[in-house]
Amino acid sequence: MSGEFGYALAFLTGLFGAGHCLGMCSGLAGGIALHQGWARLGQVAAYHGARIAVYVVLGTLGAALGRTLVQTGALGKLQGQLMILAGLVIVGLGLRVAGLLPLPTPRRALAPAGSIAVPLRPPGRPAWRARLAQALAPALAGLGNGLVPCSLVFSVAVRATAGADPLQAALLMLSFGLGTLPVMATLTACGGLVGLRIRGQARRIAGAVVVLLGAWTLYEGLVFYQVMSGLAD
């Protein structure tokens, strides 16, 4: 198989196999975006750029070490644990979207009667740090998404590491990741737009959907962790 054909095949695998990605990662890519309202181009790009970067790194390291790092041994157990944690987080976010898990009331500064109380900023946390954390949040979530176990990613990673060429492996995984981008980015953007606009009963329904996605993610993580624990022993 030539390099060019390999890259085209990897891209098409991601493009036409993205429906499988929805089954594994819709809770992360859509549920978190819905809760956070990540609908801007920069936020969507940061999320999926980080996700694809994980694919590239795993493929590169796998080729350099002469083995597939995805879904093997200790990393497989870590992926399962990450997926379990992601499922719990998504369930919590869904409950918050539905209004069943409200945030605690923020502390407010004491003010004279008749004046408006102003929320206190946590001591030692400047505004720029809060803005930086908000800007980095989509990328950090994307890194977690990239480590979610996926048989489709595994199949391309096997091909990428077979040639033992780190550069070719990186390009193959990059091509695959770009193929998944149309469907996955659309899911994230739509989730973010819904999160910004829904109110009332529609918000409760959306929250229930996110809870179901989180429960499915949790179940998949438990099953995967159990399988990987047996292989790692």
ZADO-1210 file (C-alpha; in nm, 4 decimals, padded with zeros to 6 digits):
<atoms>
<atom x="00.0000" y="00.0000" z="00.0000" code="MET" pos="1"/>
<atom x="00.1524" y="00.3318" z="-00.0993" code="SER" pos="2"/>
<atom x="00.1773" y="00.6249" z="00.1389" code="GLY" pos="3"/>
<atom x="-00.0699" y="00.8394" z="-00.0568" code="GLU" pos="4"/>
<atom x="-00.3249" y="00.5613" z="-00.0790" code="PHE" pos="5"/>
<atom x="-00.2802" y="00.4935" z="00.2908" code="GLY" pos="6"/>
<atom x="-00.3528" y="00.8543" z="00.3817" code="TYR" pos="7"/>
<atom x="-00.6604" y="00.8647" z="00.1587" code="ALA" pos="8"/>
<atom x="-00.7880" y="00.5398" z="00.3065" code="LEU" pos="9"/>
<atom x="-00.7294" y="00.6666" z="00.6603" code="ALA" pos="10"/>
<atom x="-00.9215" y="00.9858" z="00.5826" code="PHE" pos="11"/>
<atom x="-01.2128" y="00.7926" z="00.4298" code="LEU" pos="12"/>
<atom x="-01.2158" y="00.5566" z="00.7276" code="THR" pos="13"/>
<atom x="-01.2632" y="00.8542" z="00.9557" code="GLY" pos="14"/>
<atom x="-01.5162" y="01.0203" z="00.7256" code="LEU" pos="15"/>
<atom x="-01.7435" y="00.7217" z="00.6706" code="PHE" pos="16"/>
<atom x="-01.6827" y="00.5627" z="01.0085" code="GLY" pos="17"/>
<atom x="-01.7713" y="00.8754" z="01.2039" code="ALA" pos="18"/>
<atom x="-02.1096" y="00.7267" z="01.2897" code="GLY" pos="19"/>
<atom x="-01.9221" y="00.4848" z="01.5144" code="HIS" pos="20"/>
<atom x="-01.7493" y="00.7828" z="01.6759" code="CYS" pos="21"/>
<atom x="-02.0919" y="00.9242" z="01.7604" code="LEU" pos="22"/>
<atom x="-02.1786" y="00.6060" z="01.9441" code="GLY" pos="23"/>
<atom x="-01.8615" y="00.6181" z="02.1551" code="MET" pos="24"/>
<atom x="-01.7987" y="00.9890" z="02.2000" code="CYS" pos="25"/>
<atom x="-02.1304" y="01.1711" z="02.1575" code="SER" pos="26"/>
<atom x="-02.1590" y="01.2229" z="02.5312" code="GLY" pos="27"/>
<atom x="-01.8210" y="01.3942" z="02.5443" code="LEU" pos="28"/>
<atom x="-01.8316" y="01.5842" z="02.2155" code="ALA" pos="29"/>
<atom x="-02.1957" y="01.6887" z="02.2452" code="GLY" pos="30"/>
<atom x="-02.2903" y="01.6727" z="02.6125" code="GLY" pos="31"/>
<atom x="-02.0029" y="01.8811" z="02.7469" code="ILE" pos="32"/>
<atom x="-02.0419" y="02.1353" z="02.4649" code="ALA" pos="33"/>
<atom x="-02.4135" y="02.1610" z="02.5428" code="LEU" pos="34"/>
<atom x="-02.3451" y="02.2261" z="02.9096" code="HIS" pos="35"/>
<atom x="-02.0650" y="02.4760" z="02.8483" code="GLN" pos="36"/>
<atom x="-02.2160" y="02.6429" z="02.5406" code="GLY" pos="37"/>
<atom x="-01.9073" y="02.5816" z="02.3233" code="TRP" pos="38"/>
<atom x="-02.0407" y="02.6994" z="01.9878" code="ALA" pos="39"/>
<atom x="-01.7692" y="02.9417" z="01.8753" code="ARG" pos="40"/>
<atom x="-01.5326" y="02.8329" z="01.5997" code="LEU" pos="41"/>
<atom x="-01.2274" y="02.8721" z="01.8235" code="GLY" pos="42"/>
<atom x="-01.3780" y="02.6545" z="02.0964" code="GLN" pos="43"/>
<atom x="-01.4805" y="02.3789" z="01.8527" code="VAL" pos="44"/>
<atom x="-01.1392" y="02.3944" z="01.6833" code="ALA" pos="45"/>
<atom x="-00.9546" y="02.3731" z="02.0158" code="ALA" pos="46"/>
<atom x="-01.1587" y="02.0723" z="02.1252" code="TYR" pos="47"/>
<atom x="-01.1125" y="01.8693" z="01.8088" code="HIS" pos="48"/>
<atom x="-00.7588" y="01.9907" z="01.7455" code="GLY" pos="49"/>
<atom x="-00.6581" y="01.8474" z="02.0819" code="ALA" pos="50"/>
<atom x="-00.8517" y="01.5259" z="02.0138" code="ARG" pos="51"/>
<atom x="-00.6752" y="01.4710" z="01.6810" code="ILE" pos="52"/>
<atom x="-00.3392" y="01.5625" z="01.8362" code="ALA" pos="53"/>
<atom x="-00.3792" y="01.2676" z="02.0752" code="VAL" pos="54"/>
<atom x="-00.4312" y="01.0338" z="01.7778" code="TYR" pos="55"/>
<atom x="-00.1161" y="01.1689" z="01.6142" code="VAL" pos="56"/>
<atom x="00.0930" y="01.1300" z="01.9301" code="VAL" pos="57"/>
<atom x="-00.0271" y="00.7754" z="01.9940" code="LEU" pos="58"/>
<atom x="00.0443" y="00.6734" z="01.6354" code="GLY" pos="59"/>
<atom x="00.3890" y="00.8359" z="01.6374" code="THR" pos="60"/>
<atom x="00.4949" y="00.6786" z="01.9659" code="LEU" pos="61"/>
<atom x="00.3556" y="00.3429" z="01.8618" code="GLY" pos="62"/>
<atom x="00.5579" y="00.3438" z="01.5394" code="ALA" pos="63"/>
<atom x="00.8720" y="00.4600" z="01.7194" code="ALA" pos="64"/>
<atom x="00.8421" y="00.1833" z="01.9801" code="LEU" pos="65"/>
<atom x="00.7355" y="-00.0809" z="01.7303" code="GLY" pos="66"/>
<atom x="00.4026" y="-00.1547" z="01.8967" code="ARG" pos="67"/>
<atom x="00.0451" y="-00.0320" z="01.9043" code="THR" pos="68"/>
<atom x="-00.0123" y="00.1839" z="02.2116" code="LEU" pos="69"/>
<atom x="-00.3874" y="00.2160" z="02.1680" code="VAL" pos="70"/>
<atom x="-00.6033" y="-00.0353" z="02.3554" code="GLN" pos="71"/>
<atom x="-00.3154" y="-00.2333" z="02.5021" code="THR" pos="72"/>
<atom x="-00.2234" y="-00.3295" z="02.8557" code="GLY" pos="73"/>
<atom x="-00.1767" y="-00.0526" z="03.1076" code="ALA" pos="74"/>
<atom x="-00.2852" y="00.2208" z="02.8651" code="LEU" pos="75"/>
<atom x="-00.6034" y="00.0270" z="02.7969" code="GLY" pos="76"/>
<atom x="-00.6807" y="00.0205" z="03.1698" code="LYS" pos="77"/>
<atom x="-00.6125" y="00.3942" z="03.1881" code="LEU" pos="78"/>
<atom x="-00.8464" y="00.4508" z="02.8946" code="GLN" pos="79"/>
<atom x="-01.1168" y="00.2503" z="03.0690" code="GLY" pos="80"/>
<atom x="-01.0740" y="00.4497" z="03.3897" code="GLN" pos="81"/>
<atom x="-01.0861" y="00.7745" z="03.1933" code="LEU" pos="82"/>
<atom x="-01.4051" y="00.6648" z="03.0209" code="MET" pos="83"/>
<atom x="-01.5660" y="00.5736" z="03.3545" code="ILE" pos="84"/>
<atom x="-01.4739" y="00.9154" z="03.4920" code="LEU" pos="85"/>
<atom x="-01.6033" y="01.0833" z="03.1759" code="ALA" pos="86"/>
<atom x="-01.9331" y="00.8998" z="03.2104" code="GLY" pos="87"/>
<atom x="-01.9762" y="01.0183" z="03.5682" code="LEU" pos="88"/>
<atom x="-01.8899" y="01.3753" z="03.4696" code="VAL" pos="89"/>
<atom x="-02.1360" y="01.3713" z="03.1787" code="ILE" pos="90"/>
<atom x="-02.4132" y="01.2374" z="03.4030" code="VAL" pos="91"/>
<atom x="-02.3446" y="01.5213" z="03.6473" code="GLY" pos="92"/>
<atom x="-02.3464" y="01.7782" z="03.3674" code="LEU" pos="93"/>
<atom x="-02.6755" y="01.6410" z="03.2382" code="GLY" pos="94"/>
<atom x="-02.8309" y="01.6706" z="03.5826" code="LEU" pos="95"/>
<atom x="-02.7131" y="02.0306" z="03.5994" code="ARG" pos="96"/>
<atom x="-02.8530" y="02.1082" z="03.2545" code="VAL" pos="97"/>
<atom x="-03.1872" y="01.9640" z="03.3670" code="ALA" pos="98"/>
<atom x="-03.1769" y="02.1761" z="03.6821" code="GLY" pos="99"/>
<atom x="-03.1591" y="01.8751" z="03.9131" code="LEU" pos="100"/>
<atom x="-02.8082" y="01.9499" z="04.0370" code="LEU" pos="101"/>
<atom x="-02.7950" y="02.3261" z="04.0948" code="PRO" pos="102"/>
<atom x="-02.4732" y="02.5118" z="04.1635" code="LEU" pos="103"/>
<atom x="-02.4145" y="02.6400" z="04.5162" code="PRO" pos="104"/>
<atom x="-02.5086" y="03.0017" z="04.5701" code="THR" pos="105"/>
<atom x="-02.1960" y="03.2194" z="04.5404" code="PRO" pos="106"/>
<atom x="-02.0793" y="03.4205" z="04.8363" code="ARG" pos="107"/>
<atom x="-02.1603" y="03.7886" z="04.8149" code="ARG" pos="108"/>
<atom x="-01.9952" y="04.0900" z="04.9655" code="ALA" pos="109"/>
<atom x="-02.1696" y="04.2673" z="05.2493" code="LEU" pos="110"/>
<atom x="-02.3329" y="04.5867" z="05.1286" code="ALA" pos="111"/>
<atom x="-02.5503" y="04.8565" z="05.2857" code="PRO" pos="112"/>
<atom x="-02.9248" y="04.8016" z="05.2798" code="ALA" pos="113"/>
<atom x="-03.0787" y="04.8910" z="04.9458" code="GLY" pos="114"/>
<atom x="-02.7556" y="04.8477" z="04.7485" code="SER" pos="115"/>
<atom x="-02.6671" y="04.5647" z="04.5082" code="ILE" pos="116"/>
<atom x="-02.4508" y="04.2869" z="04.6487" code="ALA" pos="117"/>
<atom x="-02.1490" y="04.2058" z="04.4294" code="VAL" pos="118"/>
<atom x="-02.0113" y="03.8469" z="04.4140" code="PRO" pos="119"/>
<atom x="-01.6694" y="03.8118" z="04.5698" code="LEU" pos="120"/>
<atom x="-01.3868" y="03.6940" z="04.3440" code="ARG" pos="121"/>
<atom x="-01.1911" y="03.4072" z="04.5028" code="PRO" pos="122"/>
<atom x="-00.8764" y="03.5519" z="04.6647" code="PRO" pos="123"/>
<atom x="-00.5546" y="03.5070" z="04.4712" code="GLY" pos="124"/>
<atom x="-00.7236" y="03.4294" z="04.1395" code="ARG" pos="125"/>
<atom x="-00.6855" y="03.7208" z="03.8965" code="PRO" pos="126"/>
<atom x="-00.9287" y="03.7718" z="03.6130" code="ALA" pos="127"/>
<atom x="-00.6679" y="03.6691" z="03.3537" code="TRP" pos="128"/>
<atom x="-00.6322" y="03.3276" z="03.5147" code="ARG" pos="129"/>
<atom x="-01.0060" y="03.2718" z="03.4975" code="ALA" pos="130"/>
<atom x="-01.0062" y="03.3732" z="03.1309" code="ARG" pos="131"/>
<atom x="-00.7103" y="03.1433" z="03.0596" code="LEU" pos="132"/>
<atom x="-00.8819" y="02.8493" z="03.2275" code="ALA" pos="133"/>
<atom x="-01.1968" y="02.9184" z="03.0260" code="GLN" pos="134"/>
<atom x="-00.9948" y="02.9329" z="02.7029" code="ALA" pos="135"/>
<atom x="-00.8094" y="02.6081" z="02.7752" code="LEU" pos="136"/>
<atom x="-01.1163" y="02.4110" z="02.8839" code="ALA" pos="137"/>
<atom x="-01.2189" y="02.2939" z="02.5317" code="PRO" pos="138"/>
<atom x="-00.8658" y="02.1744" z="02.4528" code="ALA" pos="139"/>
<atom x="-00.8384" y="01.9844" z="02.7818" code="LEU" pos="140"/>
<atom x="-01.1731" y="01.8175" z="02.7156" code="ALA" pos="141"/>
<atom x="-01.0538" y="01.7294" z="02.3656" code="GLY" pos="142"/>
<atom x="-00.7438" y="01.5618" z="02.5072" code="LEU" pos="143"/>
<atom x="-00.9670" y="01.3443" z="02.7211" code="GLY" pos="144"/>
<atom x="-01.1852" y="01.2617" z="02.4203" code="ASN" pos="145"/>
<atom x="-00.8770" y="01.1553" z="02.2249" code="GLY" pos="146"/>
<atom x="-00.7925" y="00.8949" z="02.4875" code="LEU" pos="147"/>
<atom x="-01.1393" y="00.7399" z="02.4899" code="VAL" pos="148"/>
<atom x="-01.1072" y="00.3774" z="02.3692" code="PRO" pos="149"/>
<atom x="-01.2408" y="00.3281" z="02.0184" code="CYS" pos="150"/>
<atom x="-01.2130" y="00.0248" z="01.7898" code="SER" pos="151"/>
<atom x="-01.2088" y="00.2514" z="01.4846" code="LEU" pos="152"/>
<atom x="-00.9085" y="00.4431" z="01.6171" code="VAL" pos="153"/>
<atom x="-00.7469" y="00.1112" z="01.7058" code="PHE" pos="154"/>
<atom x="-00.7851" y="-00.0255" z="01.3518" code="SER" pos="155"/>
<atom x="-00.6144" y="00.2792" z="01.1991" code="VAL" pos="156"/>
<atom x="-00.3472" y="00.2809" z="01.4708" code="ALA" pos="157"/>
<atom x="-00.2567" y="-00.0790" z="01.3860" code="VAL" pos="158"/>
<atom x="-00.2018" y="00.0234" z="01.0245" code="ARG" pos="159"/>
<atom x="-00.0078" y="00.3306" z="01.1325" code="ALA" pos="160"/>
<atom x="00.2334" y="00.1429" z="01.3589" code="THR" pos="161"/>
<atom x="00.2860" y="-00.1503" z="01.1211" code="ALA" pos="162"/>
<atom x="00.5336" y="00.0393" z="00.9062" code="GLY" pos="163"/>
<atom x="00.7475" y="00.1471" z="01.2049" code="ALA" pos="164"/>
<atom x="00.7796" y="00.4925" z="01.0446" code="ASP" pos="165"/>
<atom x="00.6879" y="00.7608" z="01.3018" code="PRO" pos="166"/>
<atom x="00.6302" y="01.0332" z="01.0392" code="LEU" pos="167"/>
<atom x="00.4058" y="00.8152" z="00.8242" code="GLN" pos="168"/>
<atom x="00.2188" y="00.6973" z="01.1348" code="ALA" pos="169"/>
<atom x="00.1632" y="01.0583" z="01.2405" code="ALA" pos="170"/>
<atom x="00.0294" y="01.1517" z="00.8969" code="LEU" pos="171"/>
<atom x="-00.1981" y="00.8477" z="00.8843" code="LEU" pos="172"/>
<atom x="-00.3483" y="00.9283" z="01.2229" code="MET" pos="173"/>
<atom x="-00.3787" y="01.2948" z="01.1252" code="LEU" pos="174"/>
<atom x="-00.5603" y="01.1952" z="00.8050" code="SER" pos="175"/>
<atom x="-00.7953" y="00.9732" z="01.0012" code="PHE" pos="176"/>
<atom x="-00.8638" y="01.2462" z="01.2570" code="GLY" pos="177"/>
<atom x="-00.9391" y="01.5005" z="00.9850" code="LEU" pos="178"/>
<atom x="-01.1837" y="01.2520" z="00.8345" code="GLY" pos="179"/>
<atom x="-01.3802" y="01.2400" z="01.1595" code="THR" pos="180"/>
<atom x="-01.3866" y="01.6188" z="01.1825" code="LEU" pos="181"/>
<atom x="-01.6992" y="01.7035" z="00.9759" code="PRO" pos="182"/>
<atom x="-01.9344" y="01.4864" z="01.1813" code="VAL" pos="183"/>
<atom x="-01.7716" y="01.5351" z="01.5210" code="MET" pos="184"/>
<atom x="-01.7257" y="01.9117" z="01.4869" code="ALA" pos="185"/>
<atom x="-02.0868" y="01.9480" z="01.3738" code="THR" pos="186"/>
<atom x="-02.2000" y="01.7537" z="01.6805" code="LEU" pos="187"/>
<atom x="-01.9989" y="01.9774" z="01.9135" code="THR" pos="188"/>
<atom x="-02.1141" y="02.2999" z="01.7490" code="ALA" pos="189"/>
<atom x="-02.4790" y="02.1917" z="01.7538" code="CYS" pos="190"/>
<atom x="-02.4500" y="02.0891" z="02.1175" code="GLY" pos="191"/>
<atom x="-02.3019" y="02.4271" z="02.2035" code="GLY" pos="192"/>
<atom x="-02.5742" y="02.6162" z="02.0175" code="LEU" pos="193"/>
<atom x="-02.8460" y="02.4134" z="02.1879" code="VAL" pos="194"/>
<atom x="-02.6873" y="02.4816" z="02.5242" code="GLY" pos="195"/>
<atom x="-02.6897" y="02.8546" z="02.4598" code="LEU" pos="196"/>
<atom x="-03.0511" y="02.8738" z="02.3450" code="ARG" pos="197"/>
<atom x="-03.2682" y="02.6162" z="02.5203" code="ILE" pos="198"/>
<atom x="-03.4792" y="02.7128" z="02.8188" code="ARG" pos="199"/>
<atom x="-03.7487" y="02.5631" z="03.0371" code="GLY" pos="200"/>
<atom x="-03.8889" y="02.2216" z="02.9489" code="GLN" pos="201"/>
<atom x="-03.6611" y="02.1850" z="02.6459" code="ALA" pos="202"/>
<atom x="-03.3590" y="02.2281" z="02.8731" code="ARG" pos="203"/>
<atom x="-03.4837" y="01.9527" z="03.1033" code="ARG" pos="204"/>
<atom x="-03.5303" y="01.7195" z="02.8073" code="ILE" pos="205"/>
<atom x="-03.1803" y="01.8009" z="02.6801" code="ALA" pos="206"/>
<atom x="-03.0431" y="01.7339" z="03.0275" code="GLY" pos="207"/>
<atom x="-03.2121" y="01.3931" z="03.0332" code="ALA" pos="208"/>
<atom x="-03.0532" y="01.3085" z="02.6972" code="VAL" pos="209"/>
<atom x="-02.7097" y="01.4077" z="02.8289" code="VAL" pos="210"/>
<atom x="-02.7633" y="01.1894" z="03.1383" code="VAL" pos="211"/>
<atom x="-02.8451" y="00.8922" z="02.9136" code="LEU" pos="212"/>
<atom x="-02.5318" y="00.9575" z="02.7064" code="LEU" pos="213"/>
<atom x="-02.3273" y="00.9740" z="03.0244" code="GLY" pos="214"/>
<atom x="-02.4757" y="00.6478" z="03.1502" code="ALA" pos="215"/>
<atom x="-02.3874" y="00.4803" z="02.8206" code="TRP" pos="216"/>
<atom x="-02.0319" y="00.6175" z="02.8386" code="THR" pos="217"/>
<atom x="-02.0021" y="00.4880" z="03.1951" code="LEU" pos="218"/>
<atom x="-02.1221" y="00.1417" z="03.0906" code="TYR" pos="219"/>
<atom x="-01.8796" y="00.1274" z="02.7961" code="GLU" pos="220"/>
<atom x="-01.5958" y="00.2343" z="03.0248" code="GLY" pos="221"/>
<atom x="-01.6725" y="-00.0351" z="03.2817" code="LEU" pos="222"/>
<atom x="-01.6847" y="-00.3066" z="03.0142" code="VAL" pos="223"/>
<atom x="-01.3644" y="-00.1862" z="02.8489" code="PHE" pos="224"/>
<atom x="-01.1797" y="-00.1607" z="03.1808" code="TYR" pos="225"/>
<atom x="-01.2793" y="-00.5146" z="03.2725" code="GLN" pos="226"/>
<atom x="-01.1500" y="-00.6478" z="02.9391" code="VAL" pos="227"/>
<atom x="-00.8228" y="-00.4533" z="02.9594" code="MET" pos="228"/>
<atom x="-00.7653" y="-00.5598" z="03.3192" code="SER" pos="229"/>
<atom x="-00.7695" y="-00.9214" z="03.2048" code="GLY" pos="230"/>
<atom x="-00.5197" y="-00.8489" z="02.9255" code="LEU" pos="231"/>
<atom x="-00.2865" y="-00.6504" z="03.1504" code="ALA" pos="232"/>
<atom x="-00.2614" y="-00.9193" z="03.4202" code="ASP" pos="233"/>
</atoms>
